[in-house]
Amino acid sequence: MTRIRFGTEGWRAVLAEEYTFDNVRAVARAAGQWFKQQPLQAPVAIGHDTRFMGDRFAAVVADELAECGVEARLCSGSLPTPATCFYVVESKLAGAIVLTASHNPAEWNGVKVKRPEGCSALEEDAKWIGDEANRIAASGMGGAPAPRREHERFDVREEYLARVLSLVDADAIARAKLTVVADVMHGAGGGYFDEALRRAGCAEVRALRANPDPTFEGKHPEPIGPNLDPSIPLTADPEVAIGLATDGDGDRLGLMAHGEYIDIQRSIIFILHHLLKNRGWRGRVVRAINVTSMVDRLCEQYGCTVTETSVGFKNIAPQMIESDDIILAVEESGGYGLRGHIPDRDGTASALMACEAVAVEGKPVREILSDIYQVTGGRPHFDRLDIRLTPEQRDKVKPKLPSLEPDTIAGQPVAEVNRLDGAKYIRKDGSWLLLRLSGTEPLIRIYAEALSGSDVREMLDGGRDLVLGMAGG
């Protein structure tokens, strides 16, 4: 029997293999039962991205919720996950179910369950939903479809665009007369991500891949270097101030400038620097364990504190809900949570903030980054390596990783081990290597940050050797 498991950000599976109508019904019915147990009894929003048959799966989810006695409101068409979350908060709903596999390849789809605050269900709640979905699927109840119903439709586009535009200084952006490249990667951000940039006053928005395409042209809709071949070269044009890209469901951001991809770690300090220096924000920054230590150095310079969490915005969001002192919440996957907005990632809101940074600084991106390096003590060098594991290899690696303690990484002694999430080996010079099993894909991710690119490559090679040693033993 297929095992339905909620990972770092919901449940994901391959279409027609594990992601079937029966399994989606089981997850929807389990989520419906969970919503019925919550203090707030209100409608639940159903959203979906541009993936194959997203509207059909959304209708099935709405029917199953209704069968559980939960009123469902269906989106009028594909829309970014952050827009659904915003709608939940503004309409005081009980939460949402979003059908998306985020940045995964086209053959995948998934389910995200959102709380009334607009963030993902917490770890214990996601586990309960997953366990109940498996019970339902095993009993055969997941295969008994709920009757088809008509559901109220919602369209939140104008309200959402107004909200994200209110977060930035549109006048400053307009005065700067920015020309930007906007790569929507054929995802749900089309008509949101690019339109927000136009309404913010960018002089020219050179949008590409803004049309919905469930195949994503065969690329992963993840806004990182290897997937941005069509848009990176466009940013080499001297007229282009910055390039911006978002993922399949519009909650992540990737930056480009001067014909190159600006890796996520540098993008994080680029936006954080603007908030601290130009906006004068003070307080706390929440970062995941796999985010650059340059965040800590930058915060130290401006008298701010840093809180570290395990990977996944569901582990970051509670911090944003419980406290109003958080300036920025960030994760290595390109997710940014901004003060004054929903306690979740938003690719469009963070793209607008990046434009504001360029407009206010009045300098090319490379010069802004150079200024930041003067404050942080140099440029961070970072890279990530993903190793696909068979189920048998994962079963070998998972029990061994918590006790893996190498004396050295790439020839240098390990000074500290952080096991908050996976195993992070920190060397005396502050460079680090993190090994972490993915919660959403059959992968182990290896992250490294060091003082040079060559050192990062050596550390990643060392990490690969450690993983292969565990998988083969």
TAVEN-V157437 format. One line per field, one symbol per residue. ss: DSSP state (2 for helix, 1 for strand, 0 for the rest). phi: phi as a letter, one per 20 degrees, with the letter a starting at -180 (. if undefined). A space follows every 50 residues. Layout:
BEGIN
ss->???
phi->???
END
This chain:
BEGIN
ss->00000010011111100010222222222222222200000001111100 00022222222222222000011110000022222222220000111110 00000001111111000001002222222222222222202220000000 01110022222222220002222222001111100000000022222220 00011111000000022200000022202222222200000111110000 00111110011102222222222222200000011111000002222222 20001111100022222222220001111110001111000000002222 22222222222000222222222222000011111111002222222222 20000001100111111100001111100001111110000011111111 00222222222222222222220
phi->.feecedgbndcaegmededffffffffffffffffeegedbfcedcbee fglgfffffffffffgfendfddeffafbfggfffffgffelefqbcdea dlefgffdbacdddeffndfgfgffffffffffffffffnffeeffgfce cfdccdgfffffffffeceffffffflfdcecdelmeffgndgfffffff ogfbdeebleefbfellndfedfcgfedgfdggfeffgfefadcbcegdm ddccdcalmceeggffffffffgffffeemfcqcddcffeegffgfffff fdmddcddcffoffeeggfffecdeefbcccffnecddgncfebfbffff fffffffffffmcfgfffffffffeenpffdbbccddfdfgffffffgfe gfdfcffcclndfeebcddgbmcdddefenfbccdbffeccfcdeddbcb ebfffffffffffffffffffee
END
